[in-house]
Amino acid sequence: VSGGTDWFPLLDSGAPYIAAIAVSPSDPSTVFISSSWGVLVSHDAGLSWSSTGLPLDAWPGTIGVDPHDGGNVYAGSRLTWDAFLAVLSPDGSSLESSTFIGGRGPEVGHGVAVDASGNTYVAGETASTDFPTASPLQAALRGQWDAFVMKLSPQGTTVYSTYVGGSATEFGGRVAVDAAGRAYVTGNTWSSDFPVANAAQPSPGGGSHGDVFVTALNATR
C-alpha cells in the first residue's frame, strides 16, 4: 500500500503455501489468493479473508481479474494430481514397474528409499480423504493436508500405507530407512496436535511458520 516501502503480513497465522495472488484493478482492496488453505478472497486489503467456494484441490497456479469488470475472476489449475513410483532397469532402457499413488484429491511425492531386502518406501503429502491405506498407523485424513508413508514389497504389493498428521497441515514427507527396516519421515507441520511418541520436543515451538517433524515407523509400521 506504500509502493513497497513498507510491508506487513496479510495472513499473520502463516499460511503454509501461496501459489498465486491477484488484486482487482477496479478495487485494490479486493485481493484473491490461491493457498494450501484453498482459494480465498479479501475485500478489505487483507484484514479478513473468506472462501471463494472453489474446492481445496483446485489450487490454481494463476489468478486473473478482468480490469473492466471486477466480478469476472479467472483461475487456471489442474483439478487434481497423484504421486507415482516408477522403477527403471539398471541401464535405464526399460520400465520394470510403475504405479499411481493417490486418492481423489491431490498428492505430491517427495521422497523414496529402498532397504536391503528390496522394499521401497515412498513419502509425500496428500489432501485425499480416500488415500489408499493398508495396516495404517493413522487411517484417516485429519487436516487439510497430511503427510503419507507407503511401503511396497519387492513384488510391488503394499506392506503398509498410512497418513501422518494432525488437524492442520503437514508438508514435506522425505524418507530414509535403516538396516532394521525402520522408516524415518521428516517434513513440516502446522498442527498443534501432531502425533508424538518418545518425543525430544513434545509440543510445538510456537512460531507462525510451523515446526519440523521426524517420525519413525517400525518395519510393519
N, C-alpha and C positions, 0 to 999 in steps of 0.2 A: 504493500500500500504506500510505500515511500520510495518507489523506484529502485528498490534493492538496497537502500541504505540501512534499513532495519528489518530484522527477521524475527518471526515468532512461530511457535508450533501451532498447527491447525488441529492436530489430534494429539493432545497432550498425554493421553494414556498410551501412546506409542503403537500405532498400527504396525503389524509385522512387515507388511509389504505394500507398496503403492505402485501399480503398473501404469497408470495413466491419470492425467489431470486436465481439466478444461474449464475455462472461465467464459461465461456468457458475454459476448461483445456488447449486447444491448443492456446488460445489467451486471456489472462486475462484482456485485455482492453474491451472485449465484455461481457456485463452484461445484463441479462434478469430479469425483474421484473413483477410480477402479482400484479396489484394495482387496486384501485377503479376507476382509470382513464383508465384502460384497460391493456393489456399486452404490455410492452414497451421494447425496446432494445437500448442499448448504445454501440457504437463502439469506444468510447474514454474515457473509465473508468468513465463514469457517468457525463461527462461535458455536453453532449447533449443527447436527447432521441427522439426516433421516434416510431410510432406504428408498431406492427408486423402484423396487419391486422386481428387478432382474434377478434371476436365480444366482445363488452363490457361485455355481460352477461356470457361469458365463464368463466372468473375469476378463472383460475387454482389455485388449492391449492398446487401444486408442479410442479417444472420445472426441467428437467434434460438435460444436454448437452453431446452428445457422446464424450468420451475422445479421440477417434481415428479419428473422423470426426466432426469438429465443426459446419458443415452445418446441422447435424441431431439434432434437438431440440425436446424434448418430454414434453408434458404438460398433467397433469391429472386434470380433472374438472368434475363438474356437469354443464350441459349446462344451466339449469335454475331451479328455485325453487319458491314455493309460500308460503305465510303466511297461517295460518289456525286458526280457532277458534273452540274449542270443549267444549261442556257443559256436565258435568257428573252429574248423580243423587247425592243427598246428601250423600249417603253411598258409592258412587263410583262404584256401581255394574252395571250400565248401561249408555249408551251414549244417552243423550237426544237430542242433535243436534250437527252437525259438518259441517263445510263449508270450502272450499278453499277461499282464498282472494288473488287475483292477476291477472296479465295480462300475456303477452307472455315473458316478461323479469323477472328478479329476484325480489322477495320481501322478507323482513325479518320482522317478527312481534316482537315487543319489549315490548309492554305494553297493559294491558287490565284493564278496570274499569267498574263497574256496578253501576247505580244510583238507587234511592229509588223506581222508577217505573219499574225497571227491564230492562231498556235499557242497552245495552252493547256497550262499546267504545273500539275500537282496534286501536293501533297506531304502526307505524314502518317506514320503508323506502322502496322505490320502484325505479327501473330503467325501468319500463314498460311504454311505450308510450300509451298503451291501458289499463292502470289500471282502473277497474270499478268505475266510479264516479256517484254520484247522488246529485242533488242540490249543486254542488260544489262551494266552495269559489274560488278555482283555478282549472280550468277544464283540464289543460294540463301539462305534464312534462316540466319543464323549464330548469333543469340542467341534469347532468349525473345521479344523484340520488336526489330524493326529499323525504321529509317526507310524510306520509299519515295519515289521520284520518278517521275512519269509525264508524258510529253509527248505531246499529241494534236494532230494536224493540224487545220486549219480544217474538214475534212470529217469529223473525228471518229475517224480511224484512228490507231493507236498508232505514234508515231515511235520512242520508246524507253520502257522501263519497267524500273526496277531497284530492288533492295534497296540500302540503305546502312547498314552497321553492323558491329559486332564480335561477340564471343562472349557479351556480357552483354545489356544493354538500351539501346535508343535510343528517345527520345520527342521529339516536337516537330514537326519537318518543316514549318517555314514556308519559303516560296519567293519569290524575286524573280528577274527576268530582265533582262539588259542588251540594248543595241542589237545586239550580235553574236549573240544567242540563247543566251548562257551562262546557265545556271540556278544560282542560289545558294541553297543549302538550309541552314537552321540549326535546331538543336534541342539536346537534352541527351543525353549518352552516359555510361554507366557501364562501358564496355568499355575495358580497358587496351590492347586490340589493335584499336581503331577504326582504319580505314584512313586513312592520312595521305599527302600528297604536297605538296612545296613548302611545308611547314608552318611557320607563325610559331611554333607551340608543338608540337613533335613528340611529346611524351609527356604523360601525364595529370598534373594538378596534385596529385593525391594525397589529396584530400578524400573524405569518405564520401558526399557528395551529388552526385558526378559532375561532369562538365565540360560546357560549351557547345561545340558543334562548328559549323564552317562548311565546307561542301563546294561546290566549283564544278564544274559539268559543262559540257562544250562543247556545241555545237548538235546534235551527233549522239550525244552522251553521253560 
